[in-house]
Amino acid sequence: MKIVTAASHRRNSGQVLIITSLIVVMLLLSTVIYVTETQRNSPTYDNRADPAFSAIRQGALHTVISALANISRGGAASVLVTDLNLFESAITSHSASAILNVDVTPLNTATYQNGTWISWGSSGEGVSSAYVSFEVNSTHPAATHYAEFAVNVTSRIVVGGFYEQLTGASKEVNLTCTVSNKGEAALAQNLTVYYERDGSLSPEEWIQAASVATIDYGNGTYLMSFTAKTDQRSNPMLVSVHCTDLRGIFVRANATCTLVG
Amino acid sequence: MRLLNNNKGQVRVIEAFFASVLLLSSLMLVPIVQRNAGNSNGVLSANALSIMASLDSNGYLASLVDSENWTALRSSIQSCVPLTLWFNVTVFDENMTMLNDIPICSGSAVSDDIEAADYVCPSTSPNFAIYVIRLQLAAVD
């Protein structure tokens, strides 16, 4: 009886080893599955490699440019949010390979109100700007992508100049206008110059300058010369330069020219 | 001496080990095969999206659609698509109404393996409009 028990014990030891090896295999398998699933579910921070993300970023830029062009030409400030909502709806409904979730946040600070900042001052500087932040989540069966980016569209002009008295109330005016987009030199599509009839802003009586000789230096700097005639010889020379850049964004700046000679 | 007499159990353990190695290696191969298959399917649509995004970097595509200049649109796409690929472009508005009244393609399709990408193309003009440009690509056999 004792001999039989020893033999069966010897046979069972192999089975125990097999069961142990199976348990080890199951542990290994579960580890592999766990690692694979974790990798799949973890978000990939990538906003350049995926062509869909590049397209979204580009579309967002174009949407903001369009809205700023509209607002700077007298459109309502709400146009930005309306256009962004349309864009968001379009990209989420036309994403075939992934489920997209887009969060759009127009900037609200001391200068930006609902994503736009229009400052057309009298100190020789004018700014038309829009700033919107985007968060994009793309859920794909193979991976989850996440991207954060901001779109800043800014057109700025800086105007300065001087004038010389001619005979009577006529004045020879020379202006320098610098156009920039986000701090980089930019070209203007159209520049129009106005001057104040009596040099006073109350009431505003702007006269469009005729026969303006413009020199385009090709680096965003424009030199403009024209002859103006104010009501009185002693009237100061107030000018207003209206600029539309190549993207169609309008910006204006007023300046007071200094008398020379 | 005792180990030599107990060879049967060890062989079973070795068999189980080889079986588990075989099982694991086959499981490791499955995702690689799936990944390769997936890549070959999405290359053309990714290329289509890249082509349209690069053409529209300055709002060029939207301006062509704004002016309904389908001939220029066809030429632009043709200049970016290799000669070995067939293409067909369809332009929709935001309500998915087809806008192009003439076909914008490089001939008739010669392959059943057609891939497409939809590019959402917002206009940069002050009168905002959203277009959806669908570019279909297929390899010429």
Boltz contact constraints between the chains, C-beta under 6 A:
constraints:
  - contact:
      token1: [A, 13]
      token2: [B, 9]
      max_distance: 6.0
  - contact:
      token1: [A, 14]
      token2: [B, 9]
      max_distance: 6.0
  - contact:
      token1: [A, 14]
      token2: [B, 12]
      max_distance: 6.0
  - contact:
      token1: [A, 17]
      token2: [B, 13]
      max_distance: 6.0
  - contact:
      token1: [A, 18]
      token2: [B, 12]
      max_distance: 6.0
  - contact:
      token1: [A, 18]
      token2: [B, 16]
      max_distance: 6.0
  - contact:
      token1: [A, 21]
      token2: [B, 16]
      max_distance: 6.0
  - contact:
      token1: [A, 25]
      token2: [B, 20]
      max_distance: 6.0
  - contact:
      token1: [A, 51]
      token2: [B, 46]
      max_distance: 6.0
  - contact:
      token1: [A, 51]
      token2: [B, 49]
      max_distance: 6.0
  - contact:
      token1: [A, 51]
      token2: [B, 50]
      max_distance: 6.0
  - contact:
      token1: [A, 54]
      token2: [B, 53]
      max_distance: 6.0
  - contact:
      token1: [A, 55]
      token2: [B, 49]
      max_distance: 6.0
  - contact:
      token1: [A, 55]
      token2: [B, 53]
      max_distance: 6.0
  - contact:
      token1: [A, 58]
      token2: [B, 53]
      max_distance: 6.0
  - contact:
      token1: [A, 59]
      token2: [B, 120]
      max_distance: 6.0
  - contact:
      token1: [A, 59]
      token2: [B, 122]
      max_distance: 6.0
  - contact:
      token1: [A, 62]
      token2: [B, 59]
      max_distance: 6.0
  - contact:
      token1: [A, 62]
      token2: [B, 122]
      max_distance: 6.0
  - contact:
      token1: [A, 62]
      token2: [B, 124]
      max_distance: 6.0
  - contact:
      token1: [A, 63]
      token2: [B, 122]
      max_distance: 6.0
  - contact:
      token1: [A, 65]
      token2: [B, 124]
      max_distance: 6.0
  - contact:
      token1: [A, 66]
      token2: [B, 123]
      max_distance: 6.0
  - contact:
      token1: [A, 66]
      token2: [B, 124]
      max_distance: 6.0
  - contact:
      token1: [A, 66]
      token2: [B, 128]
      max_distance: 6.0
  - contact:
      token1: [A, 69]
      token2: [B, 126]
      max_distance: 6.0
  - contact:
      token1: [A, 70]
      token2: [B, 126]
      max_distance: 6.0
  - contact:
      token1: [A, 73]
      token2: [B, 126]
      max_distance: 6.0
  - contact:
      token1: [A, 83]
      token2: [B, 128]
      max_distance: 6.0
  - contact:
      token1: [A, 86]
      token2: [B, 130]
      max_distance: 6.0
  - contact:
      token1: [A, 87]
      token2: [B, 122]
      max_distance: 6.0
  - contact:
      token1: [A, 90]
      token2: [B, 120]
      max_distance: 6.0
  - contact:
      token1: [A, 90]
      token2: [B, 130]
      max_distance: 6.0
  - contact:
      token1: [A, 91]
      token2: [B, 120]
      max_distance: 6.0
  - contact:
      token1: [A, 94]
      token2: [B, 118]
      max_distance: 6.0
  - contact:
      token1: [A, 94]
      token2: [B, 120]
      max_distance: 6.0
  - contact:
      token1: [A, 94]
      token2: [B, 132]
      max_distance: 6.0
